């Protein structure tokens, strides 16, 4: 059996741990297996760049951040475009899949990776998706690998900012990754004891934010910390048309969500407000113990699916068990925080401010 494996899209903690889990299961349970690492994600499949992986290659990578295979972003919308009659990226990938004589391809990635995996599956390639992303937004799974490590990293950073905020009696808006969904910001905000949490699913009211900050200052609170998802928007921004919002962002110097919050809040209250953007620190480093276990399980289960010939699926975590979903059924769908989410309701009941 010849199996290919690749890591695509943005990196996250645990990619190497998943590669290790997959390879260790395959080498120990599939007779005569050959595993080929596709370099730089789908780009490697497009350009036929690969190398064979041997047991020694994955022996000590459980703790290693990043990915030994490299990763790139290959936009899904470009997959089927053709210029001057040349082959599309999709056609090149299918052709190289066949040239490599692969029996299956394992794709570690997020939403875009899974949409492309579904395309390949429809074209007759045997594909299995493994759900990674710090955003935790892949439909049909309780959790994605890398998410819990990113939560820990973001929460630790917010707690460090709290000490500075307390020392100087300051208001801080701390921006956490999450353009479309707020899972990471929600969990990191709760885990760090943030006073407010702004997420894309719930737009915040600028007037209520001003009142909230004034009341905290009047009550003697030394600091206020609000965790802000990078995709969070105000009710005013939400009501804007596409062009109007583009012009508004340009007038703000295309400031980040946290910077926009700080600027508007300071203008409305007269209280000095500061913004900190955590950025790519959330993607890097050694995975936490929880993710090491989850990654090992997901990798091994993916190899088990390949061994049994179960393709056209992506691994899913449901409670304490691993299962799978059809790639065509989940591709293109996003797991948003539900409007009636219990965790949001409980957070609000504890006094955490969501801006609505």
C-alpha positions as a Markdown table, in Angstrom:
| # | Residue | x | y | z |
|---|---|---|---|---|
| 1 | Unk | 0.0 | 0.0 | 0.0 |
| 2 | Unk | 1.3 | 3.4 | -1.0 |
| 3 | Unk | 0.0 | 6.4 | 1.1 |
| 4 | Unk | 0.7 | 10.1 | 0.7 |
| 5 | Unk | 0.4 | 12.6 | 3.5 |
| 6 | Unk | 0.4 | 16.4 | 3.4 |
| 7 | Unk | -0.1 | 19.4 | 5.7 |
| 8 | Unk | -1.9 | 22.3 | 4.0 |
| 9 | Unk | -3.0 | 25.8 | 4.9 |
| 10 | Unk | -1.9 | 27.7 | 8.1 |
| 11 | Unk | 0.1 | 25.8 | 10.6 |
| 12 | Unk | -1.0 | 24.9 | 14.1 |
| 13 | Unk | 0.4 | 23.0 | 17.1 |
| 14 | Unk | 0.3 | 19.3 | 16.7 |
| 15 | Unk | 0.8 | 18.7 | 12.9 |
| 16 | Unk | 3.9 | 16.7 | 13.5 |
| 17 | Unk | 2.2 | 14.8 | 16.3 |
| 18 | Unk | -0.5 | 13.7 | 13.9 |
| 19 | Unk | 2.1 | 12.7 | 11.2 |
| 20 | Unk | 3.8 | 10.6 | 13.9 |
| 21 | Unk | 0.6 | 9.0 | 15.0 |
| 22 | Unk | -0.4 | 8.2 | 11.4 |
| 23 | Unk | 3.0 | 6.8 | 10.5 |
| 24 | Unk | 3.5 | 4.7 | 13.6 |
| 25 | Unk | 0.2 | 3.0 | 13.2 |
| 26 | Unk | 0.8 | 2.4 | 9.5 |
| 27 | Unk | 4.3 | 1.0 | 10.0 |
| 28 | Unk | 3.2 | -1.3 | 12.8 |
| 29 | Unk | -0.1 | -2.6 | 11.3 |
| 30 | Unk | 0.0 | -2.4 | 7.5 |
| 31 | Unk | 2.3 | -4.9 | 5.8 |
| 32 | Unk | 4.6 | -3.5 | 3.2 |
| 33 | Unk | 3.3 | 0.1 | 3.6 |
| 34 | Unk | 5.1 | 2.9 | 1.9 |
| 35 | Unk | 4.4 | 6.5 | 3.1 |
| 36 | Unk | 5.3 | 9.5 | 1.0 |
| 37 | Unk | 5.3 | 13.0 | 2.5 |
| 38 | Unk | 4.0 | 15.6 | 0.0 |
| 39 | Unk | 6.0 | 18.8 | 0.5 |
| 40 | Unk | 4.4 | 22.2 | 1.0 |
| 41 | Unk | 0.8 | 21.0 | 1.1 |
| 42 | Unk | -1.2 | 20.8 | -2.1 |
| 43 | Unk | 1.5 | 22.8 | -3.9 |
| 44 | Unk | 3.7 | 19.7 | -3.6 |
| 45 | Unk | 1.1 | 17.6 | -5.2 |
| 46 | Unk | 0.6 | 20.1 | -8.0 |
| 47 | Unk | 4.4 | 20.2 | -8.6 |
| 48 | Unk | 5.1 | 16.6 | -7.7 |
| 49 | Unk | 7.4 | 17.3 | -4.8 |
| 50 | Unk | 7.6 | 14.5 | -2.3 |
| 51 | Unk | 9.9 | 12.3 | -0.3 |
| 52 | Unk | 9.5 | 8.9 | 1.3 |
| 53 | Unk | 9.0 | 8.8 | 5.1 |
| 54 | Unk | 10.7 | 6.1 | 7.1 |
| 55 | Unk | 10.2 | 5.1 | 10.8 |
| 56 | Unk | 13.2 | 7.0 | 12.0 |
| 57 | Unk | 11.8 | 10.3 | 10.4 |
| 58 | Unk | 8.9 | 10.4 | 12.9 |
| 59 | Unk | 10.6 | 8.9 | 16.0 |
| 60 | Unk | 11.1 | 12.2 | 17.9 |
| 61 | Unk | 8.6 | 14.7 | 16.5 |
| 62 | Unk | 5.8 | 14.4 | 19.0 |
| 63 | Unk | 6.8 | 17.6 | 20.8 |
| 64 | Unk | 8.0 | 19.5 | 17.7 |
| 65 | Unk | 6.0 | 22.5 | 16.5 |
| 66 | Unk | 5.3 | 23.3 | 12.9 |
| 67 | Unk | 5.4 | 20.6 | 10.3 |
| 68 | Unk | 8.3 | 18.6 | 8.9 |
| 69 | Unk | 6.6 | 18.5 | 5.5 |
| 70 | Unk | 6.1 | 22.3 | 5.1 |
| 71 | Unk | 2.8 | 24.0 | 4.3 |
| 72 | Unk | 1.4 | 26.6 | 1.9 |
| 73 | Unk | -1.9 | 28.1 | 1.3 |
| 74 | Unk | -3.3 | 27.1 | -2.1 |
| 75 | Unk | -6.7 | 29.0 | -2.4 |
| 76 | Unk | -9.6 | 26.8 | -3.1 |
| 77 | Unk | -11.1 | 29.3 | -5.6 |
| 78 | Unk | -8.0 | 28.8 | -7.8 |
| 79 | Unk | -8.2 | 25.0 | -8.0 |
| 80 | Unk | -10.3 | 24.8 | -11.1 |
| 81 | Unk | -9.2 | 28.0 | -13.0 |
| 82 | Unk | -7.4 | 27.6 | -16.3 |
| 83 | Unk | -5.3 | 30.1 | -18.2 |
| 84 | Unk | -4.5 | 29.8 | -21.9 |
| 85 | Unk | -5.8 | 26.2 | -21.9 |
| 86 | Unk | -3.2 | 25.0 | -19.3 |
| 87 | Unk | -4.1 | 22.3 | -16.8 |
| 88 | Unk | -5.8 | 23.4 | -13.7 |
| 89 | Unk | -4.3 | 22.8 | -10.3 |
| 90 | Unk | -6.9 | 20.2 | -9.7 |
| 91 | Unk | -6.0 | 18.4 | -12.9 |
| 92 | Unk | -2.3 | 18.5 | -12.0 |
| 93 | Unk | -3.0 | 17.0 | -8.6 |
| 94 | Unk | -5.1 | 14.2 | -9.9 |
| 95 | Unk | -2.5 | 13.4 | -12.5 |
| 96 | Unk | 0.3 | 13.4 | -10.0 |
| 97 | Unk | -1.7 | 11.3 | -7.6 |
| 98 | Unk | -1.9 | 8.7 | -10.3 |
| 99 | Unk | 1.7 | 9.0 | -11.3 |
| 100 | Unk | 2.8 | 8.4 | -7.7 |
| 101 | Unk | 0.5 | 5.3 | -7.7 |
| 102 | Unk | -1.0 | 6.3 | -4.4 |
| 103 | Unk | -3.6 | 4.1 | -2.8 |
| 104 | Unk | -4.7 | 7.0 | -0.6 |
| 105 | Unk | -3.9 | 10.5 | 0.4 |
| 106 | Unk | -4.1 | 11.9 | 3.9 |
| 107 | Unk | -4.7 | 15.7 | 4.1 |
| 108 | Unk | -4.1 | 17.5 | 7.4 |
| 109 | Unk | -5.9 | 20.9 | 7.2 |
| 110 | Unk | -8.7 | 23.2 | 7.9 |
| 111 | Unk | -11.8 | 24.4 | 6.0 |
| 112 | Unk | -10.0 | 25.2 | 2.7 |
| 113 | Unk | -8.0 | 22.0 | 2.8 |
| 114 | Unk | -11.2 | 20.0 | 3.3 |
| 115 | Unk | -12.9 | 21.7 | 0.4 |
| 116 | Unk | -10.0 | 20.8 | -1.9 |
| 117 | Unk | -9.9 | 17.2 | -0.4 |
| 118 | Unk | -13.6 | 16.9 | -1.4 |
| 119 | Unk | -12.8 | 18.0 | -4.9 |
| 120 | Unk | -10.0 | 15.4 | -5.2 |
| 121 | Unk | -12.4 | 12.7 | -3.8 |
| 122 | Unk | -15.0 | 13.6 | -6.4 |
| 123 | Unk | -12.3 | 13.2 | -9.1 |
| 124 | Unk | -11.7 | 9.6 | -8.0 |
| 125 | Unk | -8.7 | 10.1 | -5.6 |
| 126 | Unk | -8.9 | 8.2 | -2.3 |
| 127 | Unk | -8.7 | 11.0 | 0.3 |
| 128 | Unk | -9.0 | 11.1 | 4.1 |
| 129 | Unk | -9.1 | 14.5 | 5.9 |
| 130 | Unk | -7.7 | 15.1 | 9.4 |
| 131 | Unk | -9.2 | 18.2 | 11.1 |
| 132 | Unk | -6.7 | 20.8 | 12.1 |
| 133 | Unk | -7.2 | 24.5 | 12.9 |
| 134 | Unk | -6.8 | 26.7 | 15.9 |
| 135 | Unk | -10.2 | 28.2 | 15.0 |
| 136 | Unk | -12.1 | 25.0 | 15.8 |
| 137 | Unk | -14.5 | 25.8 | 13.0 |
| 138 | Unk | -14.6 | 22.5 | 11.0 |
| 139 | Unk | -18.2 | 21.3 | 10.7 |
| 140 | Unk | -19.1 | 18.0 | 12.3 |
| 141 | Unk | -16.4 | 17.6 | 14.9 |
| 142 | Unk | -16.4 | 18.7 | 18.5 |
| 143 | Unk | -12.8 | 19.8 | 18.4 |
| 144 | Unk | -9.9 | 20.2 | 16.0 |
| 145 | Unk | -6.3 | 19.4 | 16.9 |
| 146 | Unk | -4.3 | 22.5 | 17.7 |
| 147 | Unk | -7.2 | 24.4 | 19.2 |
| 148 | Unk | -6.6 | 23.6 | 22.9 |
| 149 | Unk | -2.9 | 24.5 | 22.6 |
| 150 | Unk | -3.8 | 27.9 | 21.0 |
| 151 | Unk | -6.3 | 28.5 | 23.8 |
| 152 | Unk | -3.6 | 27.9 | 26.3 |
| 153 | Unk | -1.2 | 30.2 | 24.5 |
| 154 | Unk | -3.7 | 33.0 | 24.1 |
| 155 | Unk | -5.0 | 32.7 | 27.7 |
| 156 | Unk | -1.4 | 32.8 | 29.0 |
| 157 | Unk | -0.7 | 36.0 | 27.0 |
| 158 | Unk | -3.9 | 37.7 | 28.2 |
| 159 | Unk | -3.1 | 36.9 | 31.8 |
| 160 | Unk | 0.3 | 38.5 | 31.4 |
| 161 | Unk | -1.3 | 41.6 | 30.0 |
| 162 | Unk | -3.6 | 41.7 | 33.0 |
| 163 | Unk | -0.6 | 42.3 | 35.3 |
| 164 | Unk | 0.5 | 45.3 | 33.3 |
| 165 | Unk | -3.1 | 46.6 | 33.1 |
| 166 | Unk | -3.5 | 46.3 | 36.9 |
| 167 | Unk | -0.1 | 48.0 | 37.5 |
| 168 | Unk | -1.1 | 51.0 | 35.4 |
| 169 | Unk | -4.9 | 51.0 | 35.7 |
| 170 | Unk | -5.4 | 50.5 | 32.0 |
| 171 | Unk | -8.0 | 49.2 | 29.6 |
| 172 | Unk | -6.6 | 46.6 | 27.1 |
| 173 | Unk | -8.3 | 45.1 | 24.0 |
| 174 | Unk | -6.4 | 41.9 | 23.2 |
| 175 | Unk | -6.9 | 40.5 | 19.8 |
| 176 | Unk | -7.1 | 36.8 | 19.3 |
| 177 | Unk | -7.1 | 34.9 | 16.0 |
| 178 | Unk | -10.5 | 34.1 | 14.5 |
| 179 | Unk | -11.8 | 35.8 | 11.5 |
| 180 | Unk | -15.1 | 34.1 | 11.0 |
| 181 | Unk | -15.8 | 32.3 | 14.3 |
| 182 | Unk | -15.0 | 33.1 | 17.9 |
| 183 | Unk | -14.3 | 29.7 | 19.5 |
| 184 | Unk | -10.7 | 30.5 | 20.3 |
| 185 | Unk | -11.4 | 34.0 | 21.7 |
| 186 | Unk | -14.3 | 32.6 | 23.7 |
| 187 | Unk | -12.3 | 29.9 | 25.4 |
| 188 | Unk | -9.2 | 32.0 | 25.8 |
| 189 | Unk | -11.2 | 34.8 | 27.2 |
| 190 | Unk | -12.9 | 32.6 | 29.8 |
| 191 | Unk | -9.7 | 30.7 | 30.7 |
| 192 | Unk | -7.9 | 34.0 | 31.3 |
| 193 | Unk | -10.6 | 35.7 | 33.3 |
| 194 | Unk | -11.2 | 38.4 | 30.7 |
| 195 | Unk | -13.9 | 40.9 | 31.6 |
| 196 | Unk | -15.3 | 41.1 | 28.1 |
| 197 | Unk | -15.3 | 38.9 | 25.0 |
| 198 | Unk | -16.1 | 40.1 | 21.5 |
| 199 | Unk | -16.7 | 37.5 | 18.8 |
| 200 | Unk | -17.8 | 37.6 | 15.2 |
| 201 | Unk | -21.1 | 35.8 | 16.0 |
| 202 | Unk | -22.2 | 38.6 | 18.4 |
| 203 | Unk | -21.7 | 42.2 | 17.2 |
| 204 | Unk | -20.9 | 44.7 | 20.0 |
| 205 | Unk | -22.6 | 48.0 | 20.6 |
| 206 | Unk | -20.1 | 50.9 | 20.8 |
| 207 | Unk | -22.4 | 53.0 | 23.2 |
| 208 | Unk | -22.8 | 50.0 | 25.5 |
| 209 | Unk | -19.1 | 49.4 | 25.5 |
| 210 | Unk | -18.5 | 53.0 | 26.6 |
| 211 | Unk | -21.0 | 52.7 | 29.4 |
| 212 | Unk | -19.5 | 49.5 | 30.5 |
| 213 | Unk | -16.0 | 50.9 | 30.7 |
| 214 | Unk | -17.2 | 54.0 | 32.6 |
| 215 | Unk | -19.0 | 51.9 | 35.1 |
| 216 | Unk | -16.0 | 49.7 | 35.8 |
| 217 | Unk | -13.8 | 52.8 | 36.3 |
| 218 | Unk | -16.4 | 54.4 | 38.6 |
| 219 | Unk | -16.6 | 51.2 | 40.6 |
| 220 | Unk | -12.9 | 51.2 | 41.3 |
| 221 | Unk | -11.7 | 48.4 | 39.0 |
| 222 | Unk | -8.0 | 48.9 | 38.3 |
| 223 | Unk | -8.1 | 47.3 | 34.9 |
| 224 | Unk | -10.4 | 46.0 | 32.2 |
| 225 | Unk | -9.4 | 43.3 | 29.7 |
| 226 | Unk | -11.5 | 42.5 | 26.7 |
| 227 | Unk | -10.6 | 39.6 | 24.4 |
| 228 | Unk | -11.4 | 40.5 | 20.8 |
| 229 | Unk | -11.6 | 38.1 | 17.9 |
| 230 | Unk | -9.9 | 39.5 | 14.8 |
| 231 | Unk | -13.3 | 39.2 | 13.0 |
| 232 | Unk | -15.3 | 40.9 | 15.6 |
| 233 | Unk | -17.3 | 43.9 | 14.4 |
| 234 | Unk | -19.5 | 46.6 | 16.0 |
| 235 | Unk | -23.3 | 46.8 | 15.3 |
| 236 | Unk | -22.5 | 50.0 | 13.4 |
| 237 | Unk | -20.0 | 48.2 | 11.1 |
| 238 | Unk | -22.4 | 45.3 | 10.7 |
| 239 | Unk | -25.0 | 47.6 | 9.3 |
| 240 | Unk | -22.7 | 49.0 | 6.7 |
| 241 | Unk | -22.7 | 48.0 | 3.1 |
| 242 | Unk | -19.6 | 46.4 | 1.6 |
| 243 | Unk | -18.3 | 49.6 | 0.1 |
| 244 | Unk | -19.2 | 51.7 | 3.1 |
| 245 | Unk | -17.4 | 49.4 | 5.4 |
| 246 | Unk | -14.3 | 49.2 | 3.1 |
| 247 | Unk | -14.2 | 53.0 | 3.2 |
| 248 | Unk | -14.6 | 53.1 | 7.0 |
| 249 | Unk | -11.8 | 50.6 | 7.5 |
| 250 | Unk | -9.6 | 52.7 | 5.1 |
| 251 | Unk | -10.4 | 55.8 | 7.2 |
| 252 | Unk | -9.2 | 53.9 | 10.3 |
| 253 | Unk | -5.9 | 53.0 | 8.5 |
| 254 | Unk | -7.2 | 49.4 | 8.1 |
| 255 | Unk | -6.6 | 49.0 | 11.9 |
| 256 | Unk | -7.1 | 45.6 | 13.5 |
| 257 | Unk | -10.3 | 44.8 | 15.3 |
| 258 | Unk | -8.7 | 45.4 | 18.7 |
| 259 | Unk | -7.2 | 48.7 | 17.5 |
| 260 | Unk | -10.6 | 49.9 | 16.2 |
| 261 | Unk | -12.2 | 49.0 | 19.6 |
| 262 | Unk | -9.5 | 50.9 | 21.5 |
| 263 | Unk | -9.8 | 54.0 | 19.3 |
| 264 | Unk | -13.6 | 54.3 | 19.4 |
| 265 | Unk | -13.8 | 53.4 | 23.1 |
| 266 | Unk | -11.2 | 56.0 | 24.1 |
| 267 | Unk | -12.9 | 58.6 | 22.0 |
| 268 | Unk | -16.3 | 57.9 | 23.6 |
| 269 | Unk | -15.1 | 57.7 | 27.2 |
| 270 | Unk | -11.9 | 59.7 | 27.5 |
| 271 | Unk | -10.3 | 56.7 | 29.2 |
| 272 | Unk | -6.9 | 55.7 | 27.8 |
| 273 | Unk | -7.4 | 52.4 | 25.9 |
| 274 | Unk | -4.7 | 50.1 | 24.5 |
| 275 | Unk | -4.7 | 47.3 | 21.9 |
| 276 | Unk | -2.4 | 44.3 | 21.7 |
| 277 | Unk | -2.5 | 41.8 | 18.8 |
| 278 | Unk | -1.3 | 38.4 | 19.7 |
| 279 | Unk | -0.8 | 37.2 | 16.1 |
| 280 | Unk | 1.1 | 34.2 | 15.0 |
| 281 | Unk | 2.4 | 33.3 | 18.4 |
| 282 | Unk | -0.9 | 31.4 | 18.7 |
| 283 | Unk | 0.0 | 29.0 | 15.9 |
| 284 | Unk | 3.5 | 28.0 | 17.0 |
| 285 | Unk | 5.3 | 25.9 | 19.5 |
| 286 | Unk | 4.9 | 22.6 | 21.2 |
| 287 | Unk | 1.4 | 21.2 | 21.5 |
| 288 | Unk | -0.1 | 20.8 | 25.0 |
| 289 | Unk | -0.6 | 17.4 | 26.5 |
| 290 | Unk | -4.2 | 17.3 | 25.5 |
| 291 | Unk | -3.4 | 18.0 | 21.9 |
| 292 | Unk | -0.5 | 15.4 | 21.9 |
| 293 | Unk | -3.0 | 12.7 | 22.9 |
| 294 | Unk | -5.7 | 14.0 | 20.5 |
| 295 | Unk | -3.2 | 14.3 | 17.6 |
| 296 | Unk | -1.9 | 10.8 | 18.2 |
| 297 | Unk | -5.4 | 9.3 | 18.3 |
| 298 | Unk | -6.5 | 11.2 | 15.1 |
| 299 | Unk | -3.3 | 10.2 | 13.2 |
| 300 | Unk | -3.6 | 6.6 | 14.2 |
| 301 | Unk | -7.3 | 6.5 | 13.4 |
| 302 | Unk | -6.7 | 8.1 | 10.0 |
| 303 | Unk | -4.2 | 5.3 | 9.2 |
| 304 | Unk | -6.8 | 2.7 | 10.4 |
| 305 | Unk | -9.4 | 4.2 | 8.0 |
| 306 | Unk | -6.9 | 3.9 | 5.2 |
| 307 | Unk | -6.1 | 0.3 | 6.1 |
| 308 | Unk | -9.8 | -0.6 | 5.9 |
| 309 | Unk | -10.2 | 1.3 | 2.6 |
| 310 | Unk | -12.6 | 3.9 | 4.1 |
| 311 | Unk | -11.9 | 7.0 | 1.9 |
| 312 | Unk | -13.8 | 10.1 | 1.0 |
| 313 | Unk | -14.2 | 11.0 | 4.7 |
| 314 | Unk | -12.7 | 13.2 | 7.4 |
| 315 | Unk | -12.1 | 12.2 | 11.0 |
| 316 | Unk | -14.4 | 13.7 | 13.6 |
| 317 | Unk | -14.3 | 13.9 | 17.4 |
| 318 | Unk | -17.6 | 13.1 | 19.1 |
| 319 | Unk | -17.4 | 13.1 | 22.8 |
| 320 | Unk | -14.7 | 10.6 | 23.8 |
| 321 | Unk | -14.8 | 8.7 | 20.5 |
| 322 | Unk | -13.4 | 9.2 | 17.0 |
| 323 | Unk | -15.7 | 8.8 | 14.0 |
| 324 | Unk | -15.8 | 10.3 | 10.5 |
| 325 | Unk | -18.0 | 12.4 | 8.2 |
| 326 | Unk | -18.3 | 12.4 | 4.4 |
| 327 | Unk | -16.0 | 15.0 | 2.9 |
| 328 | Unk | -18.7 | 16.1 | 0.5 |
| 329 | Unk | -21.2 | 16.6 | 3.3 |
| 330 | Unk | -19.0 | 18.9 | 5.5 |
| 331 | Unk | -16.8 | 20.7 | 2.9 |
| 332 | Unk | -17.7 | 24.4 | 2.7 |
| 333 | Unk | -19.6 | 24.3 | 6.0 |
| 334 | Unk | -18.5 | 26.3 | 9.0 |
| 335 | Unk | -19.1 | 25.5 | 12.7 |
| 336 | Unk | -20.2 | 28.8 | 14.3 |
| 337 | Unk | -20.9 | 29.4 | 17.9 |
| 338 | Unk | -24.7 | 28.9 | 18.2 |
| 339 | Unk | -26.8 | 31.8 | 19.2 |
| 340 | Unk | -28.2 | 29.7 | 22.0 |
| 341 | Unk | -24.8 | 28.4 | 23.1 |
| 342 | Unk | -24.7 | 27.3 | 26.7 |
| 343 | Unk | -21.2 | 28.4 | 27.3 |
| 344 | Unk | -22.0 | 32.0 | 26.1 |
| 345 | Unk | -25.1 | 32.0 | 28.3 |
| 346 | Unk | -23.2 | 30.9 | 31.3 |
| 347 | Unk | -20.4 | 33.4 | 30.6 |
| 348 | Unk | -22.9 | 36.2 | 30.4 |
| 349 | Unk | -24.5 | 35.1 | 33.7 |
| 350 | Unk | -21.1 | 35.5 | 35.3 |
| 351 | Unk | -20.9 | 39.1 | 34.2 |
| 352 | Unk | -18.7 | 38.7 | 31.2 |
| 353 | Unk | -19.5 | 41.5 | 28.7 |
| 354 | Unk | -20.2 | 40.5 | 25.1 |
| 355 | Unk | -21.1 | 44.0 | 23.9 |
| 356 | Unk | -24.7 | 43.2 | 23.0 |
